[in-house]
């Protein structure tokens, strides 16, 4: 969700607006001058 930031927010090169977005593994998220890949770890049962 981006609420009018100066540089915008992008997911996989697409601009993000005010509506919430769903993410999947390895999505590229860009904020300001920074970019990162989103990765969700799977929970593992404890023995």
PAMI-893084 format. One record per residue: residue in one letter; x, y, z of N, C-alpha, C, CB in turn. Coordinates in steps of 0.1 Angstrom, whole numbers, plus 5000, padded with zeros to 4 digits. Each point is the difference from the previous one (the first is absolute). Glycine has a CB too. Layout:
% residues N
A_X_Y_Z_X_Y_Z_X_Y_Z_X_Y_Z
...
***
This chain:
% residues 47
X_5009_4988_5000_4991_5012_5000_5009_5012_5000_4981_4988_5012
X_5017_5021_4979_5007_5013_4999_4990_5011_5001_5019_4990_4986
X_4983_5019_5024_4991_5011_5002_5005_5014_4996_4991_4987_5019
X_5015_5013_4969_5005_5012_4994_5014_5004_5003_4977_5007_5002
X_5032_4983_5000_5014_5002_5002_5007_5007_4989_5001_4980_5015
X_5010_5027_4987_5006_5008_4990_5006_4991_4988_5006_5017_5018
X_5000_4972_4985_5006_4992_4990_4991_4988_4996_5022_5006_5009
X_4967_4992_4998_4991_4989_4996_5005_4986_5005_4994_5013_4980
X_4997_4977_5020_5003_4987_5003_4996_4991_4989_4997_5005_5025
X_5012_4985_4971_4998_4991_4989_5001_4986_5004_5008_5018_4984
X_4984_4973_5010_5001_4986_5002_5002_4994_4986_4986_5000_5022
X_5025_4993_4976_5003_4995_4987_4999_5010_4988_4992_4978_5009
X_5012_5035_4994_5000_5010_4991_4987_5007_4998_5017_4988_4989
X_4972_5008_5018_4987_5006_4999_4997_5009_5012_4992_4980_4988
X_5004_5033_5009_4997_5009_5011_4989_4995_5010_5007_5018_4985
X_4995_4984_5028_4990_4996_5010_4992_5012_5004_5015_4981_5008
X_4972_5018_4993_4992_5011_5004_4995_4998_5014_4992_5002_4977
X_4997_5004_5027_4995_5000_5013_4993_4986_5005_4997_5025_4997
X_5001_4967_4993_4994_4987_5003_5010_4990_5005_4982_5004_4984
X_5015_4987_5026_5010_4990_5004_5003_4990_4989_4991_5002_5023
X_5021_4993_4976_5004_4991_4990_5005_4987_5006_5007_5019_4986
X_4990_4970_5007_5005_4987_5005_5014_4997_4994_4976_4991_5002
X_5032_5003_5006_5014_4997_4995_5002_4985_4999_5008_5021_5011
X_5001_4975_4980_5004_4986_4999_5015_5000_5001_4980_4994_4985
X_5026_4994_5017_5014_4998_5001_5007_5006_4988_4997_4979_5013
X_5014_5028_4990_5009_5006_4990_4995_5012_4993_5009_4978_4997
X_4980_5028_5008_4996_5013_4995_5011_5010_5002_4975_4994_5005
X_5027_5015_4985_5010_5010_5002_4992_5013_5005_5015_4990_4981
X_4989_5015_5030_4994_5011_5007_5009_5012_4999_4986_4985_5015
X_5010_5026_4980_5009_5012_4999_4994_5011_5008_5007_4994_4977
X_5001_5012_5032_4996_5011_5009_5010_5010_5000_4987_4985_5015
X_5010_5027_4980_5010_5011_4999_5011_4996_4991_4995_5007_5023
X_5017_4993_4981_5011_4995_4991_5005_4986_5003_5007_5023_4999
X_4985_4970_5009_5004_4986_5004_4991_4990_4994_5008_5009_5021
X_4997_4979_4975_4992_4989_4996_5004_4987_5007_4997_5011_4977
X_4993_4980_5025_5002_4988_5007_4991_4989_4994_5007_5012_5021
X_4996_4976_4981_4991_4989_4996_4994_4994_5012_5014_4995_4980
X_4973_5004_5020_4991_4995_5011_5001_4985_5000_4985_5020_4999
X_5017_4974_5012_5001_4985_5001_4994_4996_5013_5020_4999_4986
X_4970_4992_5014_4994_4995_5012_5005_4986_5004_4979_5013_4994
X_5026_4986_5018_5005_4987_5005_4988_4992_5004_5022_5010_5008
X_4979_4977_4989_4989_4991_5005_5003_4996_5014_4997_4991_4977
X_4992_5009_5031_5002_4996_5014_5003_4985_5000_4985_5018_5009
X_5023_4977_5001_5003_4986_5001_4996_4996_5014_5019_5002_4984
X_4976_4986_5017_4996_4994_5012_5012_4997_5009_4979_4990_4989
X_5019_5012_5024_5011_4997_5010_4998_4985_5004_5002_5025_5008
X_5009_4968_4993_4999_4986_5005_5004_4999_5014_5005_4992_4977
***
